[in-house]
Amino acid sequence: MTERQKDRPWLMRTYAGHSTAEASNELYRRNLAKGQTGLSVAFDLPTQTGYDPDHILARGEVGRVGVPVSHLGDMRRLFQDIPLEQMNTSMTINATAMWLLALYQVAAEEQGADITKLQGTTQNDIVKEYLSRGTHVFPPGPSLRLTTDMIAYTVNHIPKWNPINICSYHLQEAGATPVQEISYAMATAIAVLDSVRDSGQVPEDRFGEVVARISFFVNAGVRFIEEMCKMRAFGRIWDKITLERYGIENAKQRRFRYGVQVNSLGLTEAQPENNVQRIVLEMLAVTLSKDARARAVQLPAWNEALGLPRPWDQQWSLRIQQVLAHESDLLEYEDIFAGSHVIEAKVEALVEECLTEIDRIQEMGGAMAAVESGYLKSQLVSSHAERRARIEAGDDKIVGVNIFQSTEENPLTADLDTAIMTVDPAVEARVVGSMKTWRDHRYQPPFNHPRPCKALERLKEAAKGTDNLMEATLECARAGVTTGEWAGALREVFGEFRAPTGVSSAPVAVTAEAGTPLALVREKVARTAEELNCGRLRLLVGKPGLDGHSNGAEQIAVRARDAGFEVVYQGIRLTPEQIVDAALAEDVHCVGLSILSGSHSALVPDVLDRLREAGALDIPVIVGGIIPNADAEELKRAGVAAVFTPKDFGITEIIGRIVDEIRQANKLSPLESTEVLA
């Protein structure tokens, strides 16, 4: 041990929540008992998108990828016996962030907490929802207002709370390069800070308090040097912007404060045990450098490419952090990269490129204008397409996927059905029943809430005007209003927004020179269209339910377009009825469904049934997503033609398989490669 005092470890979190508030509460208390030092709450998709669990779009999604929180009663149960005044809670919530913070505050007040002592973070970055994760609800303008009002409220009433986590994590998941990740996140931060400043809700002499509460949530990939340099560049650019654009003289208020979850995009279904070393390497990128060290870290589990991690898997990830922090000598030294000419050159190059891209976005009118124009989305779709092409070509090597694929039998996945956690399908019915009970009894003892209609009317009036929406939202929380009612009231005033898909403007990422895989698939597509006498083959790419992770769907759509298909892709958040209606109206030859949220068992059979009822038996349905083997077999028995999971990384091969399924459904003879070449 050196004479220097050892640094304090970062906050250690586990991203968790599932099934019900009661089940998640039990999980949180167990994780805290194991040494976790902060909570990171995952909410289910209905909660994130402002729907109650009995809404048609919530079917199959309730409690799947997080905990359902529909009203104050759920929030009470979620944190029962957890003293919120002593807790640091991160909530991954964006479009409905104001609502969830209001529920959290009221639940804390009921515990007797002093709300000025509450610590934690609401993610609240709506821009990256438009670009990558898809849980947006309202148009950009009203969304920015909700964020602005919440920041102003927390600075004045909950001063230790981070009201927004500018989230570049999902940008990298959507294909962002380090330059895009930094630039788009900084452009978002500028849009938010400008909005708060221009709203006049915080005096100019207190604006440093606003800047000091802005935090970031960042992704760390497996390219260790690049990722560590990215974090150093992030800090330098943030310091420059806050000093020069906003005049913040206090260096402490300008400090770049970030938490991190390391990359889930790079986790593989093939040889998933390799994910452990990937996770460790990625964690080192955000912990080894003291000057760019994360303030909070949460790690995915080794089996997240297979399905929902079990408590034991999450414990394993927590122990990885604890071993590094408590057994190694990492925290005993100053920054070990200071003075490295290699690191310094890389950081300087990143800073220069990022400032150029930030200026380009500002010239367009800022982040919100660049979202509405489709520029940011199309850039991400293009970057992701290029990345996928490099993997398929073998230029980007991934152990167990495109190199070193032979493997011994894996004892961790010998029984795949027990290697992940599954959510009991009966949970949804119980949550819906609980929701009905809440609505029926919220006016009666022991609840005694006032009638919610007055609170909702006040919320709508505030939304039509310029009042800060947080006070009206708190009134709704205390009145027993539900998540769907709160969001529904604002939908009436603000409307909804369907973000650009970025598919039509994405450039071709894979060459189609003679003899290449794409050229062969193009010939198969053209030959099949000719035999069907239909001009062009038509593929509908559908995203049923609330799953907004559209990266895979977009990549299939882009590659199918490049292979000669006419592609029908209407974006995210569609009902099975809407998908089938579009398939029939567009007279498509195949329907491809993309689902990563686990709702495939409820939604895919519905699509199949509706196609059968319409007499469209010649339209094959294929499905892609994180789908356990047992579920995949069940879907095939139900009539799905093919199921693709993350191990099927060759997109051109998938497009070829789609053509094969179209030929089989239309009783055309199979095409061999030699026939196509002939």
C-alpha positions as CSV (number, residue, x, y, z in Angstrom):
1,M,0.0,0.0,0.0
2,T,1.4,3.4,-0.9
3,E,1.2,6.5,1.4
4,R,-1.5,8.0,-0.9
5,Q,-5.0,7.6,0.5
6,K,-7.0,4.9,-1.4
7,D,-9.8,6.3,-3.6
8,R,-13.3,5.5,-2.9
9,P,-14.8,2.8,-5.2
10,W,-17.4,3.9,-7.7
11,L,-21.1,3.2,-7.1
12,M,-21.8,-0.5,-7.9
13,R,-25.2,-1.1,-9.4
14,T,-27.1,-4.0,-11.0
15,Y,-29.7,-3.1,-13.6
16,A,-32.7,-5.0,-12.4
17,G,-36.5,-5.3,-12.2
18,H,-39.0,-7.8,-13.5
19,S,-42.5,-9.4,-13.1
20,T,-44.0,-7.3,-10.3
21,A,-43.1,-4.5,-7.8
22,E,-43.1,-7.1,-5.0
23,A,-40.7,-9.5,-6.9
24,S,-38.4,-6.6,-7.8
25,N,-38.4,-5.3,-4.2
26,E,-37.3,-8.7,-3.0
27,L,-34.5,-8.7,-5.7
28,Y,-33.3,-5.2,-4.7
29,R,-33.1,-6.1,-1.0
30,R,-31.1,-9.3,-1.8
31,N,-28.7,-7.3,-4.1
32,L,-28.2,-4.6,-1.4
33,A,-27.4,-7.4,1.1
34,K,-24.7,-8.7,-1.3
35,G,-22.9,-5.4,-1.3
36,Q,-24.5,-3.5,-4.1
37,T,-24.2,0.2,-3.3
38,G,-26.9,1.7,-5.5
39,L,-30.1,0.6,-7.2
40,S,-30.7,0.7,-11.0
41,V,-34.3,0.2,-11.8
42,A,-35.4,-1.3,-15.1
43,F,-39.1,-0.5,-15.9
44,D,-41.1,-2.6,-18.3
45,L,-42.1,-1.2,-21.7
46,P,-45.7,-0.2,-20.9
47,T,-44.4,1.9,-18.0
48,Q,-41.7,3.4,-20.3
49,T,-44.1,4.3,-23.1
50,G,-46.9,5.5,-20.9
51,Y,-49.5,2.7,-21.1
52,D,-51.3,0.9,-18.4
53,P,-50.9,-3.0,-18.4
54,D,-54.4,-3.5,-19.7
55,H,-53.8,-1.5,-22.9
56,I,-53.8,-3.5,-26.2
57,L,-50.2,-2.5,-26.9
58,A,-49.0,-3.8,-23.5
59,R,-50.1,-7.4,-24.3
60,G,-47.2,-9.7,-23.9
61,E,-44.9,-6.9,-22.6
62,V,-46.0,-6.6,-18.9
63,G,-43.1,-7.3,-16.5
64,R,-40.9,-8.7,-19.3
65,V,-37.9,-6.4,-19.5
66,G,-38.5,-4.5,-16.2
67,V,-40.9,-3.9,-13.4
68,P,-44.4,-2.5,-14.1
69,V,-45.2,0.7,-12.2
70,S,-48.6,1.9,-12.9
71,H,-49.5,4.1,-9.9
72,L,-48.3,5.2,-6.5
73,G,-49.2,1.8,-4.9
74,D,-46.7,0.1,-7.2
75,M,-44.0,2.6,-6.3
76,R,-44.7,2.0,-2.6
77,R,-44.3,-1.7,-3.0
78,L,-41.2,-1.4,-5.2
79,F,-39.3,0.4,-2.4
80,Q,-41.0,-1.2,0.7
81,D,-38.4,-1.5,3.6
82,I,-35.8,0.4,1.5
83,P,-35.1,3.8,3.1
84,L,-35.1,6.1,0.1
85,E,-33.5,9.0,2.0
86,Q,-30.4,6.8,2.4
87,M,-30.5,5.3,-1.1
88,N,-28.9,6.3,-4.5
89,T,-31.4,5.2,-7.1
90,S,-30.9,5.3,-10.9
91,M,-34.1,5.0,-12.9
92,T,-33.9,4.1,-16.6
93,I,-36.9,6.1,-17.8
94,N,-37.2,8.7,-20.4
95,A,-40.6,9.8,-21.9
96,T,-42.3,9.2,-18.6
97,A,-39.4,10.3,-16.4
98,M,-41.3,13.2,-14.8
99,W,-44.1,10.9,-13.8
100,L,-41.8,8.3,-12.3
101,L,-39.9,10.9,-10.4
102,A,-43.2,12.3,-9.0
103,L,-44.2,8.8,-7.8
104,Y,-40.7,8.3,-6.3
105,Q,-40.9,11.6,-4.4
106,V,-44.4,11.0,-3.0
107,A,-43.3,7.4,-1.9
108,A,-40.3,9.0,-0.2
109,E,-42.5,11.6,1.5
110,E,-44.7,8.8,2.8
111,Q,-41.6,7.2,4.3
112,G,-40.9,10.5,6.1
113,A,-37.9,11.4,4.0
114,D,-36.6,14.9,3.5
115,I,-36.8,15.2,-0.3
116,T,-33.8,17.6,-0.3
117,K,-31.7,14.6,0.6
118,L,-32.9,12.3,-2.1
119,Q,-30.1,11.1,-4.4
120,G,-30.2,9.4,-7.7
121,T,-30.8,9.8,-11.4
122,T,-33.6,9.8,-13.9
123,Q,-32.3,9.0,-17.4
124,N,-34.7,11.4,-19.1
125,D,-32.8,11.7,-22.4
126,I,-35.5,11.6,-25.1
127,V,-33.2,12.3,-28.1
128,K,-31.6,8.9,-28.0
129,E,-35.1,7.3,-27.8
130,Y,-35.8,8.8,-31.2
131,L,-32.6,7.5,-32.5
132,S,-32.1,4.1,-30.9
133,R,-34.3,2.7,-28.2
134,G,-37.8,3.7,-29.3
135,T,-39.6,4.5,-26.0
136,H,-40.4,8.0,-27.0
137,V,-44.0,9.2,-26.7
138,F,-44.4,12.9,-27.5
139,P,-42.9,15.1,-30.2
140,P,-39.5,16.7,-29.7
141,G,-40.7,20.1,-28.6
142,P,-43.0,18.9,-25.8
143,S,-40.5,16.2,-24.8
144,L,-37.8,18.9,-24.3
145,R,-40.3,20.9,-22.3
146,L,-40.9,18.0,-19.9
147,T,-37.2,17.6,-19.4
148,T,-36.7,21.4,-18.9
149,D,-39.4,21.6,-16.3
150,M,-38.1,18.6,-14.4
151,I,-34.5,20.0,-14.3
152,A,-35.8,23.3,-13.1
153,Y,-37.9,21.6,-10.4
154,T,-35.1,19.4,-9.1
155,V,-32.5,22.1,-8.9
156,N,-35.0,24.1,-6.7
157,H,-36.5,21.2,-4.7
158,I,-34.3,18.0,-4.9
159,P,-30.9,19.6,-5.3
160,K,-28.9,16.3,-5.0
161,W,-30.9,14.6,-7.8
162,N,-29.5,14.2,-11.3
163,P,-32.6,15.1,-13.4
164,I,-31.1,13.9,-16.7
165,N,-28.6,11.3,-17.8
166,I,-27.5,12.3,-21.3
167,C,-27.4,8.7,-22.6
168,S,-24.9,7.8,-25.3
169,Y,-25.1,4.2,-24.3
170,H,-27.9,3.3,-26.7
171,L,-26.2,5.3,-29.5
172,Q,-23.3,2.9,-29.5
173,E,-25.8,0.0,-29.4
174,A,-27.4,1.5,-32.5
175,G,-24.0,1.6,-34.3
176,A,-22.5,4.9,-33.3
177,T,-18.8,5.4,-33.7
178,P,-16.9,7.1,-30.8
179,V,-17.1,10.4,-32.6
180,Q,-20.8,10.1,-33.2
181,E,-21.4,8.9,-29.6
182,I,-19.7,11.9,-28.1
183,S,-21.0,14.4,-30.7
184,Y,-24.7,13.4,-30.5
185,A,-24.6,13.3,-26.7
186,M,-23.0,16.7,-26.5
187,A,-25.5,18.1,-29.0
188,T,-28.3,16.8,-26.8
189,A,-26.8,18.4,-23.7
190,I,-26.5,21.7,-25.5
191,A,-30.2,21.5,-26.5
192,V,-31.2,20.7,-22.9
193,L,-29.1,23.4,-21.3
194,D,-30.1,26.0,-23.9
195,S,-33.8,25.2,-23.1
196,V,-33.4,25.5,-19.4
197,R,-31.5,28.7,-19.7
198,D,-34.0,30.2,-22.1
199,S,-37.0,29.1,-20.0
200,G,-36.1,31.6,-17.3
201,Q,-37.0,29.1,-14.6
202,V,-33.5,29.2,-13.0
203,P,-31.7,32.6,-12.3
204,E,-28.6,33.2,-14.3
205,D,-26.4,33.3,-11.1
206,R,-27.6,29.7,-10.3
207,F,-27.1,28.2,-13.7
208,G,-23.9,26.5,-12.5
209,E,-26.2,24.4,-10.3
210,V,-28.0,23.2,-13.4
211,V,-24.7,22.2,-15.1
212,A,-23.5,20.5,-12.0
213,R,-26.5,18.2,-12.0
214,I,-26.2,17.1,-15.6
215,S,-24.8,13.6,-15.8
216,F,-24.1,11.2,-18.6
217,F,-24.7,7.5,-19.1
218,V,-22.1,6.0,-21.4
219,N,-21.3,2.7,-23.2
220,A,-17.9,1.0,-23.1
221,G,-17.1,-1.4,-25.8
222,V,-14.3,-4.0,-26.1
223,R,-11.8,-1.7,-27.9
224,F,-10.2,-0.8,-24.7
225,I,-7.8,2.0,-25.7
226,E,-10.4,3.7,-27.9
227,E,-13.0,3.6,-25.2
228,M,-10.8,4.9,-22.5
229,C,-9.6,7.8,-24.8
230,K,-13.3,8.4,-25.6
231,M,-14.0,9.1,-21.9
232,R,-11.1,11.5,-21.6
233,A,-12.3,13.3,-24.7
234,F,-15.8,13.5,-23.3
235,G,-14.5,15.2,-20.2
236,R,-12.4,17.8,-22.2
237,I,-15.2,18.7,-24.5
238,W,-17.7,19.0,-21.6
239,D,-15.3,21.3,-19.8
240,K,-14.9,23.5,-22.9
241,I,-18.6,23.7,-23.7
242,T,-19.7,24.6,-20.1
243,L,-17.0,27.2,-19.8
244,E,-17.2,28.9,-23.2
245,R,-20.9,28.5,-24.0
246,Y,-22.4,28.9,-20.6
247,G,-19.7,30.8,-18.7
248,I,-19.4,28.4,-15.7
249,E,-16.3,29.4,-13.8
250,N,-16.5,26.9,-11.0
251,A,-14.4,23.9,-12.2
252,K,-16.3,21.6,-9.8
253,Q,-19.6,22.4,-11.5
254,R,-18.0,21.7,-14.9
255,R,-16.8,18.2,-13.9
256,F,-17.9,15.5,-16.3
257,R,-20.0,13.1,-14.2
258,Y,-20.9,9.8,-15.8
259,G,-22.1,6.3,-15.1
260,V,-21.6,3.4,-17.4
261,Q,-23.0,0.1,-18.4
262,V,-20.6,-1.8,-20.5
263,N,-21.5,-3.0,-24.0
264,S,-24.4,-5.4,-24.4
265,L,-24.3,-5.1,-28.2
266,G,-21.0,-7.1,-28.3
267,L,-22.3,-10.0,-26.1
268,T,-22.6,-13.1,-28.1
269,E,-25.1,-16.0,-28.1
270,A,-22.3,-18.2,-29.5
271,Q,-19.9,-19.4,-26.8
272,P,-21.5,-17.0,-24.3
273,E,-18.8,-17.8,-21.7
274,N,-16.6,-15.5,-23.7
275,N,-18.8,-12.6,-22.6
276,V,-17.2,-12.7,-19.1
277,Q,-13.8,-11.6,-20.4
278,R,-15.5,-9.0,-22.7
279,I,-17.3,-7.5,-19.7
280,V,-14.1,-7.3,-17.6
281,L,-12.1,-5.7,-20.4
282,E,-14.9,-3.2,-21.0
283,M,-15.1,-2.3,-17.3
284,L,-11.4,-1.6,-17.2
285,A,-11.8,1.0,-19.9
286,V,-13.9,3.1,-17.5
287,T,-12.1,2.3,-14.2
288,L,-8.3,2.1,-14.8
289,S,-7.9,5.8,-15.7
290,K,-8.5,7.9,-12.5
291,D,-9.0,11.1,-14.5
292,A,-11.7,9.5,-16.5
293,R,-13.2,7.0,-14.0
294,A,-16.9,6.4,-13.9
295,R,-18.8,7.4,-10.8
296,A,-21.2,4.4,-11.1
297,V,-20.9,1.1,-13.0
298,Q,-23.4,-1.6,-13.8
299,L,-22.4,-4.6,-15.8
300,P,-24.5,-6.9,-17.9
301,A,-24.5,-10.6,-17.3
302,W,-22.7,-13.3,-19.4
303,N,-26.0,-14.7,-20.6
304,E,-27.9,-11.6,-21.7
305,A,-27.7,-12.5,-25.4
306,L,-29.7,-15.7,-24.4
307,G,-32.4,-14.1,-22.3
308,L,-33.2,-12.6,-18.9
309,P,-30.3,-13.1,-16.4
310,R,-31.0,-14.9,-13.2
311,P,-30.1,-13.4,-9.8
312,W,-27.0,-15.6,-9.7
313,D,-25.8,-14.2,-13.0
314,Q,-26.3,-10.7,-11.8
315,Q,-24.4,-11.6,-8.6
316,W,-21.5,-12.8,-10.8
317,S,-21.4,-9.4,-12.5
318,L,-21.5,-7.6,-9.2
319,R,-18.6,-9.7,-7.9
320,I,-16.5,-8.8,-10.9
321,Q,-16.7,-5.1,-9.8
322,Q,-16.0,-6.0,-6.2
323,V,-12.9,-8.0,-6.9
324,L,-11.4,-5.2,-9.0
325,A,-12.3,-2.5,-6.4
326,H,-11.3,-4.4,-3.2
327,E,-8.7,-7.0,-4.2
328,S,-6.6,-5.1,-6.7
329,D,-4.5,-2.0,-6.1
330,L,-6.3,0.0,-8.8
331,L,-7.6,2.7,-6.4
332,E,-4.2,3.3,-4.8
333,Y,-2.6,5.3,-7.6
334,E,-3.0,8.5,-9.5
335,D,-3.9,8.3,-13.2
336,I,-1.6,5.7,-14.7
337,F,-2.1,7.0,-18.3
338,A,-1.0,10.6,-17.6
339,G,1.8,11.6,-19.9
340,S,1.3,8.8,-22.5
341,H,1.9,10.3,-25.9
342,V,-0.2,7.5,-27.5
343,I,-3.2,8.3,-25.4
344,E,-2.8,12.0,-25.7
345,A,-2.7,11.9,-29.5
346,K,-5.8,9.7,-29.7
347,V,-7.7,12.0,-27.3
348,E,-6.7,15.1,-29.3
349,A,-7.9,13.5,-32.5
350,L,-11.2,12.6,-31.0
351,V,-11.8,16.1,-29.6
352,E,-11.1,17.7,-32.9
353,E,-13.4,15.4,-34.9
354,C,-16.2,15.7,-32.3
355,L,-16.1,19.5,-32.2
356,T,-16.4,19.6,-36.0
357,E,-19.4,17.2,-35.9
358,I,-21.0,19.2,-33.0
359,D,-20.7,22.4,-35.1
360,R,-22.3,20.6,-38.1
361,I,-25.3,19.7,-35.9
362,Q,-25.6,23.2,-34.5
363,E,-25.6,24.6,-38.0
364,M,-28.6,22.4,-38.7
365,G,-30.5,24.0,-35.8
366,G,-29.3,21.7,-33.0
367,A,-30.1,18.2,-31.9
368,M,-33.9,18.4,-32.1
369,A,-33.8,19.7,-35.7
370,A,-31.3,17.0,-36.6
371,V,-33.7,14.4,-35.2
372,E,-36.7,15.7,-37.1
373,S,-34.7,16.0,-40.3
374,G,-33.7,12.3,-40.0
375,Y,-29.9,13.2,-40.2
376,L,-28.9,11.6,-36.9
377,K,-30.9,8.5,-37.4
378,S,-29.7,7.9,-41.0
379,Q,-26.0,8.4,-39.8
380,L,-26.5,5.7,-37.1
381,V,-28.2,3.2,-39.4
382,S,-25.3,3.7,-41.9
383,S,-22.6,3.2,-39.2
384,H,-24.4,0.1,-37.9
385,A,-24.7,-1.3,-41.5
386,E,-21.0,-0.8,-42.0
387,R,-20.1,-2.5,-38.7
388,R,-22.3,-5.5,-39.6
389,A,-20.7,-5.7,-43.0
390,R,-17.2,-5.7,-41.4
391,I,-18.2,-8.6,-39.1
392,E,-19.7,-10.6,-42.0
393,A,-16.5,-10.0,-44.1
394,G,-14.4,-11.1,-41.2
395,D,-12.6,-7.7,-40.9
396,D,-14.0,-7.3,-37.4
397,K,-13.1,-10.5,-35.6
398,I,-15.4,-11.9,-32.9
399,V,-14.2,-15.0,-31.1
400,G,-16.7,-17.8,-31.3
401,V,-18.7,-16.0,-34.0
402,N,-16.6,-15.6,-37.1
403,I,-13.3,-17.0,-35.8
404,F,-12.4,-19.9,-33.4
405,Q,-15.9,-21.3,-33.7
406,S,-15.1,-24.9,-32.7
407,T,-15.9,-25.4,-29.0
408,E,-16.1,-27.9,-26.2
409,E,-19.5,-28.7,-24.8
410,N,-20.5,-25.8,-22.5
411,P,-21.8,-26.9,-19.1
412,L,-23.2,-23.4,-18.5
413,T,-25.7,-23.8,-21.4
414,A,-26.2,-27.6,-21.2
415,D,-29.8,-26.9,-20.2
416,L,-30.8,-23.7,-22.0
417,D,-34.2,-23.7,-20.4
418,T,-32.7,-23.1,-17.0
419,A,-29.7,-21.0,-18.1
420,I,-31.9,-17.9,-18.1
421,M,-34.7,-16.6,-16.0
422,T,-38.2,-16.7,-17.5
423,V,-41.2,-14.6,-16.5
424,D,-44.3,-16.5,-15.7
425,P,-46.9,-15.7,-18.4
426,A,-49.5,-15.6,-15.6
427,V,-47.8,-12.5,-14.2
428,E,-49.5,-10.2,-16.7
429,A,-53.0,-11.3,-15.7
430,R,-52.1,-10.7,-12.1
431,V,-50.7,-7.2,-12.8
432,V,-53.8,-6.4,-14.9
433,G,-56.0,-7.6,-12.1
434,S,-54.1,-5.5,-9.5
435,M,-54.5,-2.5,-11.9
436,K,-58.3,-2.9,-11.9
437,T,-58.4,-3.2,-8.1
438,W,-56.4,0.0,-7.8
439,R,-58.8,1.9,-10.1
440,D,-61.9,0.5,-8.3
441,H,-60.6,1.3,-4.8
442,R,-58.4,4.3,-5.1
443,Y,-61.1,6.6,-3.7
444,Q,-61.8,4.3,-0.7
445,P,-60.0,3.6,2.6
446,P,-57.1,3.1,3.1
447,F,-56.2,5.0,0.0
448,N,-58.7,7.9,0.1
449,H,-57.3,9.6,-3.0
450,P,-59.2,12.6,-4.3
451,R,-60.9,12.0,-7.7
452,P,-58.1,11.9,-10.3
453,C,-60.1,13.7,-13.0
454,K,-59.5,17.1,-11.4
455,A,-55.8,16.4,-11.2
456,L,-55.7,15.3,-14.9
457,E,-57.7,18.4,-16.0
458,R,-55.1,20.6,-14.2
459,L,-52.3,18.7,-15.9
460,K,-53.9,19.3,-19.3
461,E,-54.4,23.0,-18.6
462,A,-50.8,23.4,-17.5
463,A,-49.7,21.6,-20.7
464,K,-51.6,24.0,-22.8
465,G,-49.9,26.9,-21.1
466,T,-46.4,27.6,-19.9
467,D,-46.6,26.5,-16.2
468,N,-43.9,24.0,-14.9
469,L,-45.6,20.6,-15.3
470,M,-44.0,19.0,-12.3
471,E,-46.4,20.4,-9.7
472,A,-49.4,19.2,-11.7
473,T,-47.7,15.8,-12.1
474,L,-47.2,15.5,-8.4
475,E,-50.8,16.3,-7.8
476,C,-51.7,13.5,-10.2
477,A,-49.4,11.1,-8.3
478,R,-51.1,11.9,-5.0
479,A,-54.5,11.6,-6.6
480,G,-53.9,8.0,-7.6
481,V,-53.7,8.6,-11.3
482,T,-52.2,5.8,-13.4
483,T,-49.3,5.8,-15.8
484,G,-51.6,5.5,-18.8
485,E,-53.9,8.2,-17.5
486,W,-51.0,10.7,-17.0
487,A,-49.5,10.0,-20.4
488,G,-52.9,9.9,-22.1
489,A,-53.7,13.4,-20.8
490,L,-50.5,14.7,-22.3
491,R,-51.0,12.8,-25.5
492,E,-54.3,14.7,-25.9
493,V,-52.4,18.0,-25.7
494,F,-49.0,17.2,-27.2
495,G,-49.9,14.5,-29.7
496,E,-47.6,11.6,-30.4
497,F,-44.4,11.2,-32.6
498,R,-43.2,8.6,-35.0
499,A,-39.4,9.0,-35.4
500,P,-37.7,8.7,-38.8
501,T,-36.5,5.1,-39.5
502,G,-33.3,6.1,-41.3
503,V,-33.7,3.1,-43.7
504,S,-34.5,4.8,-47.0
505,S,-31.5,7.1,-46.8
506,A,-28.9,4.6,-45.6
507,P,-26.2,4.0,-48.2
508,V,-25.3,0.6,-49.5
509,A,-22.9,-1.0,-47.0
510,V,-22.0,-4.3,-48.8
511,T,-20.6,-4.5,-52.3
512,A,-22.5,-6.6,-54.9
513,E,-19.8,-7.3,-57.3
514,A,-20.1,-10.4,-59.4
515,G,-19.6,-13.6,-57.3
516,T,-20.1,-11.9,-53.9
517,P,-22.8,-13.3,-51.5
518,L,-25.0,-10.2,-52.1
519,A,-24.7,-10.5,-55.9
520,L,-25.9,-14.2,-55.6
521,V,-28.8,-13.2,-53.4
522,R,-29.8,-10.4,-55.7
523,E,-30.0,-12.9,-58.6
524,K,-32.1,-15.2,-56.4
525,V,-34.5,-12.3,-55.6
526,A,-34.7,-11.3,-59.3
527,R,-35.2,-14.9,-60.5
528,T,-37.9,-15.5,-57.9
529,A,-39.7,-12.3,-58.8
530,E,-39.6,-13.2,-62.5
531,E,-41.1,-16.7,-61.8
532,L,-43.9,-15.1,-59.7
533,N,-44.4,-12.5,-62.4
534,C,-44.7,-9.8,-59.7
535,G,-42.1,-7.2,-60.7
536,R,-40.3,-7.1,-57.4
537,L,-40.5,-9.3,-54.2
538,R,-42.0,-7.4,-51.3
539,L,-40.9,-7.9,-47.7
540,L,-42.7,-6.4,-44.7
541,V,-40.5,-5.8,-41.7
542,G,-42.7,-5.5,-38.6
543,K,-42.1,-4.5,-35.0
544,P,-45.1,-5.7,-33.0
545,G,-45.7,-4.6,-29.4
546,L,-43.7,-2.0,-27.5
547,D,-40.1,-3.2,-28.2
548,G,-38.4,-0.2,-29.6
549,H,-34.9,-1.8,-30.2
550,S,-35.1,-1.5,-34.0
551,N,-31.5,-1.9,-34.9
552,G,-31.9,-5.5,-36.2
553,A,-35.1,-4.7,-38.1
554,E,-33.4,-1.7,-39.7
555,Q,-30.4,-3.7,-40.8
556,I,-32.6,-6.5,-42.3
557,A,-34.6,-3.8,-44.1
558,V,-31.5,-2.1,-45.5
559,R,-29.9,-5.3,-46.7
560,A,-33.2,-6.6,-48.2
561,R,-33.5,-3.3,-50.1
562,D,-30.0,-3.6,-51.4
563,A,-30.7,-7.2,-52.5
564,G,-33.6,-6.0,-54.7
565,F,-36.6,-6.3,-52.4
566,E,-39.3,-3.7,-52.1
567,V,-39.3,-3.2,-48.3
568,V,-42.3,-2.1,-46.3
569,Y,-41.1,-0.9,-42.9
570,Q,-43.3,1.4,-40.9
571,G,-41.2,1.6,-37.7
572,I,-41.9,0.5,-34.2
573,R,-44.9,0.0,-31.9
574,L,-47.5,-1.8,-34.1
575,T,-50.3,-4.2,-33.2
576,P,-50.6,-7.6,-34.9
577,E,-53.7,-6.3,-36.6
578,Q,-51.9,-3.3,-38.1
579,I,-49.0,-5.5,-39.3
580,V,-51.4,-8.0,-41.0
581,D,-53.5,-5.1,-42.5
582,A,-50.3,-3.7,-44.0
583,A,-49.1,-7.1,-45.3
584,L,-52.4,-7.5,-47.1
585,A,-52.6,-4.0,-48.4
586,E,-49.1,-4.1,-49.8
587,D,-49.5,-7.6,-51.1
588,V,-46.2,-8.7,-49.6
589,H,-44.4,-12.0,-50.2
590,C,-43.1,-12.4,-46.7
591,V,-43.6,-11.0,-43.2
592,G,-40.5,-10.6,-41.0
593,L,-41.1,-9.9,-37.3
594,S,-38.4,-8.5,-35.0
595,I,-38.9,-8.8,-31.2
596,L,-36.3,-8.5,-28.5
597,S,-38.5,-7.9,-25.4
598,G,-39.7,-11.5,-24.9
599,S,-43.3,-10.8,-26.1
600,H,-42.9,-13.2,-29.1
601,S,-45.0,-16.0,-27.5
602,A,-48.1,-13.7,-27.3
603,L,-47.7,-11.6,-30.4
604,V,-46.4,-13.9,-33.1
605,P,-49.2,-16.5,-32.9
606,D,-51.7,-13.6,-33.2
607,V,-50.1,-12.5,-36.5
608,L,-50.2,-16.0,-37.8
609,D,-53.8,-16.4,-36.8
610,R,-54.8,-13.2,-38.5
611,L,-53.0,-14.1,-41.7
612,R,-54.8,-17.5,-41.7
613,E,-58.2,-15.9,-41.1
614,A,-57.5,-13.6,-44.1
615,G,-56.6,-16.6,-46.3
616,A,-53.0,-15.5,-46.8
617,L,-51.5,-18.9,-46.3
618,D,-48.9,-18.3,-48.9
619,I,-47.2,-15.5,-46.9
620,P,-44.4,-17.0,-44.8
621,V,-43.7,-15.4,-41.4
622,I,-40.1,-15.3,-40.1
623,V,-39.1,-14.1,-36.7
624,G,-35.9,-12.6,-35.3
625,G,-34.8,-11.6,-31.8
626,I,-33.6,-12.9,-28.4
627,I,-35.7,-16.1,-28.4
628,P,-34.9,-19.1,-26.3
629,N,-34.6,-22.5,-28.1
630,A,-37.7,-23.9,-26.5
631,D,-39.7,-20.9,-27.6
632,A,-38.2,-21.0,-31.1
633,E,-39.4,-24.6,-31.5
634,E,-42.9,-23.7,-30.3
635,L,-43.1,-20.8,-32.8
636,K,-42.1,-23.2,-35.6
637,R,-44.8,-25.6,-34.5
638,A,-47.3,-22.7,-34.6
639,G,-46.4,-22.1,-38.3
640,V,-43.4,-19.7,-38.3
641,A,-41.1,-20.5,-41.3
642,A,-37.8,-19.6,-39.7
643,V,-36.4,-18.2,-36.4
644,F,-33.2,-16.1,-36.3
645,T,-31.3,-15.2,-33.1
646,P,-28.1,-13.2,-32.5
647,K,-26.0,-16.2,-33.5
648,D,-27.2,-15.7,-37.1
649,F,-25.0,-12.7,-37.8
650,G,-24.9,-13.1,-41.5
651,I,-27.6,-10.7,-42.8
652,T,-27.1,-11.5,-46.4
653,E,-27.5,-15.2,-45.6
654,I,-30.7,-14.4,-43.8
655,I,-32.0,-12.5,-46.8
656,G,-31.2,-15.6,-48.9
657,R,-33.1,-17.8,-46.5
658,I,-36.1,-15.4,-46.8
659,V,-36.1,-15.9,-50.6
660,D,-36.0,-19.7,-50.0
661,E,-39.0,-19.5,-47.7
662,I,-40.9,-17.4,-50.3
663,R,-40.1,-20.0,-53.0
664,Q,-41.3,-22.9,-50.8
665,A,-44.5,-21.1,-49.8
666,N,-45.3,-20.5,-53.5
667,K,-44.4,-24.1,-54.4
668,L,-41.4,-23.1,-56.6
669,S,-38.4,-25.4,-56.8
670,P,-35.4,-24.7,-54.7
671,L,-32.6,-22.6,-56.3
672,E,-29.0,-23.8,-55.9
673,S,-26.1,-21.3,-56.2
674,T,-25.0,-22.9,-59.4
675,E,-28.5,-22.4,-60.9
676,V,-28.4,-18.7,-60.0
677,L,-25.0,-18.3,-61.6
678,A,-26.2,-20.0,-64.7
